[in-house]
């Protein structure tokens, strides 16, 4: 069993090696290698999760078996194991669901480059989950950004290039703030490992030394991560980025990339700054306000869209607002709900992007709602998958999104000052969610005359079928068996603290 402690390191290195090897492979062989790597990482992550659940303790892996400052550390607890395993599942299902479209949208000469970006993205996601060192986290933030840009612009047309430029500019602003904040933090504390920084920050806070530099550092790092994760109003790059890439790219960007930055932020809240210190700084209140604004404004913009992809993209702005609102509540249940919503949103949003592509193909590649009338009959599985994802996002019982919203409401009761704004915005946002998602479902199941039906370009695709069915099952599992998952989240956050 002790050998399992090597698996987090093996997972990251395997992805990096795979990316290197894929540079000399054909597109089809690069695809096979990437699918193998994602599967292997999923299996290793499942074993790591099983190990930490059984032992009930976190463990630290010393890179090169040298302690700091000469070595680097990976730190693994229940929450890290759960997220690594869950992210691997989402990546595998997103690849399966959009695989056929990847080979259509991307030229044969560049297919291997796409799968190189997939490998690098998975390596960076795992590193951000497992790392115990802030500079190492920054390095993989940049790898994550570059890999995401590669995935966006792999489908080369004007809109994806514009979306990539917007994403790159905003990401560089966020990265600059993070790097500057980490530099100041290192200058003040003299450490890069998370536990050592936390000890120094707590000591400085108690003594009153370097109060302004510490506060500036917290602000720069958290704002930088908020920009990179598309918290309102830093979301303007998101619609073009999510809307015009391949379905797999859109699914991965919406469900995993932004969530990895939020997960790192939660690690910083607990393991670097300390929850009490960051609560005292007032930054949680800022997250709360902007989270509420994102919940409403993202939903309003989604309601105004006629393109199904843009509607789903603006919905992501609202859902990211939910996560930051939960963090901003400053309560245990609010944080549990925020972490759970990372999972529920990832499962639902990836399903929506993959299903919408099947509906589009069944409607002559149409993306506007006018073109999608009756698409739920032309591609029954895609229609059902879109309906399940929509009901989850609205928060209907039995689906993943209901558990998130229920726990957000419960978390608000632990913070009386924020109770009424939270419940009010939850109610308004849920009504708006219902407005645009139910409208979309009604359009998909509005019968049209046979003469008016567009050409059905969808051909049976078994990988798409497996992906949608598994995503639907995952949504039901998160909605109906949330108890053990919430318990794992509680245990993992307690290990953080």
JOPE-V163704 format. One record per pair of residues at least 24 apart in sequence whose C-alpha atoms are under 6 Angstrom apart, sorted by the first residue. I is the first residue (numbers start at 1). J is the second residue. D is the distance in Angstrom with one decimal. If there is no record, write none. Layout:
BEGIN
i=I j=J d=D
i=I j=J d=D
END
This chain:
BEGIN
i=7 j=44 d=5.9
i=11 j=41 d=5.5
i=12 j=123 d=4.9
i=15 j=119 d=5.2
i=15 j=123 d=5.3
i=19 j=116 d=4.6
i=19 j=119 d=5.4
i=26 j=112 d=6.0
i=27 j=111 d=4.5
i=27 j=112 d=4.3
i=30 j=112 d=5.4
i=42 j=85 d=5.5
i=42 j=88 d=5.1
i=45 j=84 d=5.8
i=45 j=85 d=4.8
i=46 j=85 d=5.6
i=48 j=81 d=5.9
i=49 j=81 d=4.4
i=49 j=82 d=5.9
i=52 j=78 d=5.7
i=73 j=132 d=5.4
i=74 j=130 d=5.3
i=74 j=131 d=4.6
i=74 j=132 d=5.2
i=75 j=130 d=5.5
i=75 j=132 d=5.5
i=76 j=130 d=6.0
i=78 j=492 d=4.7
i=79 j=489 d=5.9
i=79 j=492 d=4.3
i=80 j=129 d=5.8
i=93 j=467 d=5.0
i=94 j=248 d=5.3
i=95 j=248 d=5.7
i=96 j=463 d=5.1
i=96 j=467 d=5.8
i=97 j=354 d=5.9
i=97 j=463 d=5.9
i=97 j=464 d=4.2
i=97 j=467 d=5.0
i=98 j=247 d=5.5
i=98 j=248 d=4.9
i=105 j=155 d=5.7
i=106 j=155 d=5.6
i=117 j=147 d=4.9
i=121 j=147 d=5.5
i=132 j=193 d=5.9
i=132 j=194 d=5.7
i=133 j=192 d=5.6
i=133 j=193 d=4.4
i=133 j=194 d=5.8
i=134 j=192 d=5.5
i=151 j=249 d=5.7
i=152 j=245 d=5.3
i=160 j=244 d=5.8
i=163 j=240 d=4.9
i=163 j=241 d=4.7
i=166 j=237 d=5.2
i=167 j=237 d=5.3
i=171 j=228 d=5.4
i=174 j=224 d=3.9
i=174 j=227 d=5.5
i=174 j=228 d=5.7
i=177 j=220 d=5.2
i=177 j=224 d=5.2
i=178 j=221 d=4.4
i=178 j=224 d=5.3
i=181 j=217 d=4.5
i=181 j=220 d=5.3
i=181 j=221 d=5.4
i=194 j=271 d=5.9
i=194 j=272 d=5.0
i=197 j=272 d=5.8
i=198 j=272 d=4.6
i=198 j=273 d=5.4
i=225 j=261 d=5.9
i=229 j=258 d=4.3
i=229 j=261 d=6.0
i=232 j=294 d=4.9
i=239 j=310 d=5.9
i=239 j=313 d=5.3
i=242 j=313 d=5.9
i=243 j=309 d=5.1
i=243 j=310 d=5.6
i=247 j=353 d=6.0
i=247 j=354 d=5.7
i=251 j=350 d=4.4
i=251 j=353 d=5.7
i=255 j=346 d=4.0
i=270 j=496 d=5.9
i=270 j=497 d=5.6
i=271 j=496 d=6.0
i=284 j=328 d=4.3
i=285 j=328 d=5.6
i=287 j=324 d=5.6
i=287 j=328 d=5.0
i=288 j=325 d=4.4
i=288 j=328 d=4.1
i=291 j=321 d=3.9
i=291 j=322 d=6.0
i=291 j=324 d=4.9
i=291 j=325 d=4.4
i=294 j=318 d=5.1
i=294 j=321 d=4.6
i=295 j=321 d=4.9
i=296 j=429 d=5.5
i=299 j=432 d=5.9
i=303 j=436 d=5.0
i=306 j=368 d=5.5
i=306 j=369 d=5.8
i=307 j=367 d=5.5
i=307 j=368 d=4.5
i=308 j=367 d=5.9
i=333 j=411 d=4.6
i=334 j=408 d=5.5
i=334 j=411 d=4.3
i=337 j=404 d=5.4
i=337 j=407 d=5.3
i=337 j=408 d=5.7
i=341 j=404 d=5.4
i=344 j=400 d=5.2
i=344 j=401 d=5.9
i=348 j=389 d=4.8
i=351 j=471 d=5.9
i=352 j=386 d=5.3
i=352 j=389 d=5.6
i=355 j=382 d=4.6
i=355 j=385 d=5.9
i=355 j=386 d=5.5
i=358 j=382 d=5.5
i=361 j=457 d=5.1
i=361 j=458 d=5.0
i=362 j=456 d=4.2
i=362 j=457 d=5.4
i=362 j=458 d=5.1
i=363 j=454 d=5.3
i=363 j=456 d=5.6
i=364 j=454 d=5.5
i=364 j=455 d=4.9
i=364 j=456 d=5.7
i=364 j=457 d=5.9
i=372 j=444 d=6.0
i=373 j=443 d=5.1
i=373 j=444 d=5.0
i=373 j=446 d=5.6
i=374 j=444 d=4.8
i=374 j=445 d=4.9
i=374 j=446 d=5.0
i=374 j=447 d=5.0
i=374 j=448 d=6.0
i=375 j=444 d=5.1
i=376 j=444 d=4.9
i=376 j=445 d=5.4
i=390 j=437 d=5.6
i=394 j=430 d=5.8
i=394 j=433 d=5.3
i=394 j=434 d=5.5
i=398 j=479 d=4.9
i=398 j=480 d=5.5
i=399 j=475 d=5.8
i=399 j=476 d=5.4
i=399 j=479 d=4.2
i=400 j=475 d=5.3
i=400 j=478 d=4.9
i=400 j=479 d=4.0
END
